[in-house]
Amino acid sequence: MTNPHLTTDLDLDAITATGWAGRGDFTAAEFERAERFYAAMRVHDERLARVRADASSLIEGWTGHRPRDVGSFGTGLNLETSDLDLGIGYPVAEREVLLKALEGHARFLGERATRFSTTRLVFSFRVEGVEVDLSALTVEDFVVAGRMLDQIAASMTFEERVCHTWVKHLLRISGRLEEYAAWKLVTYRRFCPEFNWVPIPEKTGT
């Protein structure tokens, strides 16, 4: 279903098929719209950073592991509807210990595929009305995720962040939710192909 109020010069079909959006895909007017939208998203940063700090302290207290932001806020690609996605590295052999440690603090959402034959445990809780998803990755996957996030931070340009966020916004308001969910992952795949991040199925807001 297409939003009748959607105005864009972009060929979303071509962009989603390609799996990336760059400045060359945008007219001057379209990039101006995208840049204004990206700036508007930044007004949420201060509050989300505060909530992330509080959530990180809670997680570290519950688990003994300091989390890292593995979601769209951490990469500067968040929308106004975004929740927070934090990750920790945790030994697979001790997952029962983790489940006990988080009991009464966070809702267990289940075990999800991550990359190759590995999985992550996913939990959810709220801080100041913001939903926080916690992924307990294998220790090895957490190292890979950290390397991926460092690569994104060092290599993804401001223009690429603007373009990516605008396309994500357009897909969401167009009701193209399957493509939207896939688009949220293209940055990870581009900067770290070895990390096969599989989304939480019921999530569409990050």
C-alpha positions as CSV (number, residue, x, y, z in Angstrom):
1,M,0.0,0.0,0.0
2,T,1.3,3.5,-0.9
3,N,0.8,6.5,1.3
4,P,-1.1,9.0,-0.9
5,H,0.7,11.9,0.9
6,L,4.1,10.5,0.1
7,T,6.2,12.9,-2.1
8,T,9.6,11.7,-3.3
9,D,11.7,11.8,-6.5
10,L,13.4,8.5,-5.5
11,D,12.9,5.2,-7.3
12,L,12.4,3.1,-4.1
13,D,12.1,-0.1,-6.1
14,A,15.5,0.4,-7.7
15,I,17.1,1.5,-4.5
16,T,15.9,-1.5,-2.4
17,A,16.9,-3.8,-5.2
18,T,20.4,-2.3,-5.2
19,G,20.6,-2.5,-1.4
20,W,22.2,0.9,-0.9
21,A,21.4,4.6,-1.4
22,G,24.0,7.3,-2.1
23,R,24.0,11.0,-2.9
24,G,24.0,10.2,-6.6
25,D,20.6,8.7,-6.3
26,F,19.1,12.0,-5.0
27,T,18.1,15.1,-6.8
28,A,19.1,18.4,-5.1
29,A,15.5,18.9,-3.9
30,E,15.2,15.3,-2.6
31,F,18.5,15.5,-0.7
32,E,17.4,18.8,0.9
33,R,14.2,17.1,2.1
34,A,16.3,14.2,3.4
35,E,18.8,16.4,5.2
36,R,16.0,18.4,6.9
37,F,14.4,15.1,8.1
38,Y,17.8,13.8,9.4
39,A,18.3,17.0,11.3
40,A,14.8,16.7,12.8
41,M,15.7,13.2,14.0
42,R,18.6,14.5,16.0
43,V,16.3,16.3,18.5
44,H,15.7,12.9,20.0
45,D,19.4,12.2,20.6
46,E,19.8,13.8,24.0
47,R,16.9,11.9,25.6
48,L,17.8,8.6,23.9
49,A,21.4,8.9,25.0
50,R,20.3,9.4,28.6
51,V,17.9,6.5,28.4
52,R,20.7,4.4,26.9
53,A,23.1,5.2,29.7
54,D,20.5,4.3,32.3
55,A,19.6,1.0,30.5
56,S,23.3,0.2,30.1
57,S,23.8,0.6,33.9
58,L,20.9,-1.6,34.6
59,I,22.1,-4.3,32.3
60,E,25.6,-4.2,33.7
61,G,24.2,-4.5,37.2
62,W,22.0,-7.5,36.3
63,T,24.5,-9.4,34.1
64,G,28.0,-8.1,35.0
65,H,28.5,-7.3,31.3
66,R,28.7,-3.7,29.9
67,P,26.5,-3.5,26.8
68,R,27.1,-1.8,23.5
69,D,24.6,-0.1,21.3
70,V,24.1,-2.4,18.3
71,G,21.1,-0.6,16.8
72,S,20.1,2.4,14.7
73,F,20.7,4.9,17.4
74,G,24.2,3.8,17.9
75,T,24.9,4.1,14.1
76,G,23.0,7.5,13.8
77,L,20.3,6.0,11.6
78,N,17.3,6.2,14.0
79,L,13.8,7.4,13.3
80,E,11.5,9.1,15.9
81,T,9.9,5.8,16.5
82,S,13.2,4.0,17.3
83,D,13.7,1.9,20.4
84,L,17.1,1.0,21.7
85,D,19.0,-2.2,20.8
86,L,21.9,-3.1,23.1
87,G,24.1,-6.2,23.0
88,I,26.4,-8.0,25.3
89,G,28.8,-10.9,24.8
90,Y,27.8,-13.9,27.0
91,P,29.2,-17.5,27.1
92,V,26.7,-19.9,25.6
93,A,27.4,-22.4,28.3
94,E,26.2,-19.9,30.9
95,R,22.9,-18.9,29.3
96,E,20.8,-20.5,32.0
97,V,22.6,-18.2,34.4
98,L,21.7,-15.2,32.3
99,L,18.1,-16.2,32.1
100,K,18.0,-16.4,35.9
101,A,19.8,-13.1,36.3
102,L,17.3,-11.3,34.0
103,E,14.2,-12.9,35.5
104,G,11.9,-10.2,36.9
105,H,13.9,-7.5,35.1
106,A,13.4,-8.2,31.4
107,R,10.9,-10.2,29.3
108,F,12.5,-13.0,27.4
109,L,11.6,-12.8,23.7
110,G,13.3,-16.0,22.6
111,E,16.4,-17.4,20.8
112,R,17.1,-15.9,17.4
113,A,19.5,-16.9,14.6
114,T,22.5,-14.6,14.3
115,R,25.2,-15.8,11.9
116,F,26.1,-19.2,10.6
117,S,25.2,-21.7,13.3
118,T,25.1,-19.2,16.2
119,T,22.2,-17.7,18.0
120,R,21.4,-14.9,20.4
121,L,19.0,-14.6,23.3
122,V,16.7,-11.6,23.1
123,F,15.2,-9.7,26.0
124,S,13.1,-6.6,26.3
125,F,12.4,-4.0,29.0
126,R,11.4,-0.3,29.2
127,V,13.2,2.7,30.6
128,E,11.3,6.1,30.6
129,G,8.8,4.7,28.2
130,V,11.5,3.6,25.7
131,E,11.6,0.0,24.7
132,V,15.1,-1.5,25.2
133,D,16.0,-4.8,23.4
134,L,18.9,-6.7,24.8
135,S,20.7,-9.3,22.6
136,A,23.0,-11.7,24.4
137,L,25.4,-12.7,21.6
138,T,28.1,-15.3,21.8
139,V,31.4,-13.9,22.9
140,E,32.8,-14.3,19.4
141,D,29.8,-12.7,17.7
142,F,30.0,-9.7,20.1
143,V,33.6,-9.2,19.0
144,V,32.5,-9.3,15.3
145,A,29.6,-6.9,16.0
146,G,32.0,-4.5,17.7
147,R,34.3,-4.6,14.7
148,M,31.4,-4.0,12.4
149,L,30.2,-1.0,14.5
150,D,33.6,0.5,14.6
151,Q,33.8,0.1,10.8
152,I,30.5,1.9,10.3
153,A,31.5,4.7,12.6
154,A,34.8,5.2,10.7
155,S,33.6,4.7,7.2
156,M,29.9,5.7,6.7
157,T,29.7,9.3,5.6
158,F,27.3,11.9,6.7
159,E,25.6,11.9,3.3
160,E,25.2,8.2,3.4
161,R,23.6,8.4,6.8
162,V,21.2,11.1,5.5
163,C,20.3,9.0,2.4
164,H,19.9,5.7,4.4
165,T,17.6,7.3,7.0
166,W,15.4,9.0,4.4
167,V,14.9,5.8,2.5
168,K,14.0,4.0,5.7
169,H,11.5,6.7,6.6
170,L,9.9,6.6,3.1
171,L,9.6,2.8,3.2
172,R,7.9,3.0,6.6
173,I,5.4,5.7,5.8
174,S,4.6,3.9,2.5
175,G,3.6,0.8,4.4
176,R,6.3,-1.3,2.8
177,L,7.2,-2.9,6.1
178,E,9.0,-6.0,4.8
179,E,11.3,-3.9,2.7
180,Y,11.6,-1.5,5.6
181,A,12.7,-4.3,7.9
182,A,15.3,-5.5,5.3
183,W,16.5,-2.0,4.7
184,K,17.4,-1.6,8.4
185,L,20.0,-4.3,8.0
186,V,21.7,-3.2,4.8
187,T,24.3,-1.0,6.6
188,Y,25.5,-4.0,8.7
189,R,25.8,-6.2,5.6
190,R,27.6,-3.5,3.7
191,F,30.3,-2.9,6.3
192,C,30.5,-6.4,7.7
193,P,29.3,-9.1,5.3
194,E,30.3,-11.8,7.7
195,F,27.8,-10.8,10.2
196,N,24.3,-12.1,9.3
197,W,22.1,-10.0,11.6
198,V,18.6,-11.4,11.7
199,P,15.9,-9.0,12.9
200,I,13.5,-9.6,15.8
201,P,10.4,-10.5,13.7
202,E,7.8,-8.4,15.6
203,K,10.0,-5.3,15.6
204,T,9.5,-2.6,12.9
205,G,10.4,0.7,14.7
206,T,14.2,0.9,14.9
